[in-house]
Amino acid sequence: MSGLISIQVDHSSGRIVGGTIVARQAGEMIGQLTLAITAGLSCADLAKTIQPYPTLSDGFRRIGDTYQMSRLGPLSRLLLRRWLAWSR
């Protein structure tokens, strides 16, 4: 399956303010994005949400994880990647 999920974030508050989903099954995922926007959730909240796997909504968890990784400093990012590689 292929597609694209793009989320726009207010960097001052970290809240999700918009998003785009382009995929054949986008209708199945738009509800979760709408809920995140109306509830004022952040990408960090998406990373903490337990998603069923393997499903399309797991893409939201991946976006949250990517956002969390982008907030780390270079040393923290390196240490986390090494720890994750070791623990797998």
C-alpha positions as CSV (number, residue, x, y, z in Angstrom):
1,M,0.0,0.0,0.0
2,S,1.2,3.5,-0.7
3,G,0.2,7.0,0.0
4,L,1.1,10.2,1.7
5,I,0.2,11.6,5.1
6,S,1.3,15.2,5.7
7,I,0.6,17.0,9.0
8,Q,0.9,20.8,9.6
9,V,1.9,21.7,13.1
10,D,1.9,25.0,15.0
11,H,5.5,25.1,16.1
12,S,4.9,27.4,19.0
13,S,2.3,25.1,20.7
14,G,3.1,21.8,19.0
15,R,-0.6,21.4,18.1
16,I,-1.8,19.8,14.9
17,V,-3.6,22.5,12.8
18,G,-4.1,20.7,9.5
19,G,-3.2,17.7,7.4
20,T,-3.4,16.0,4.1
21,I,-4.0,12.3,3.4
22,V,-3.5,11.0,-0.1
23,A,-4.2,7.3,-0.4
24,R,-6.8,4.9,-1.7
25,Q,-8.1,4.3,1.8
26,A,-7.8,8.0,3.0
27,G,-11.5,7.9,4.1
28,E,-10.7,5.4,6.7
29,M,-8.0,7.6,8.2
30,I,-9.4,11.1,8.0
31,G,-11.5,10.6,11.1
32,Q,-8.4,10.2,13.3
33,L,-6.8,13.3,11.8
34,T,-10.0,15.3,12.3
35,L,-10.2,14.2,16.0
36,A,-6.6,15.2,16.6
37,I,-7.2,18.7,15.2
38,T,-10.5,19.3,17.0
39,A,-9.1,18.0,20.3
40,G,-6.0,20.1,20.0
41,L,-3.6,17.2,20.1
42,S,0.1,17.3,19.2
43,C,2.3,15.0,17.2
44,A,3.7,13.8,20.5
45,D,0.2,12.7,21.4
46,L,0.0,10.7,18.1
47,A,3.3,9.0,19.0
48,K,1.8,7.9,22.4
49,T,-1.4,6.6,20.9
50,I,-1.5,2.8,20.5
51,Q,-2.4,2.0,16.9
52,P,-3.4,-1.4,15.5
53,Y,-0.6,-3.0,13.5
54,P,-0.4,-3.6,10.6
55,T,-3.0,-1.1,9.5
56,L,-3.1,2.2,7.7
57,S,-3.6,4.2,10.9
58,D,-0.1,3.1,12.1
59,G,1.1,5.8,9.8
60,F,0.0,8.4,12.4
61,R,2.2,6.7,15.0
62,R,5.1,6.9,12.6
63,I,4.5,10.6,12.0
64,G,4.4,11.2,15.8
65,D,7.7,9.2,16.2
66,T,9.3,11.2,13.4
67,Y,8.2,14.5,15.0
68,Q,9.6,13.4,18.4
69,M,12.9,12.4,16.8
70,S,13.2,15.8,15.1
71,R,13.0,17.5,18.5
72,L,16.0,15.6,19.9
73,G,19.5,17.1,19.9
74,P,22.2,15.3,17.8
75,L,23.7,13.4,20.8
76,S,20.3,12.3,22.1
77,R,19.3,11.2,18.6
78,L,22.5,9.2,18.2
79,L,22.2,7.5,21.6
80,L,18.5,6.7,21.0
81,R,19.2,5.1,17.6
82,R,22.0,3.0,19.0
83,W,19.8,1.8,21.9
84,L,16.9,1.0,19.5
85,A,19.3,-0.9,17.2
86,W,20.7,-2.8,20.2
87,S,17.2,-3.7,21.6
88,R,15.9,-5.1,18.3
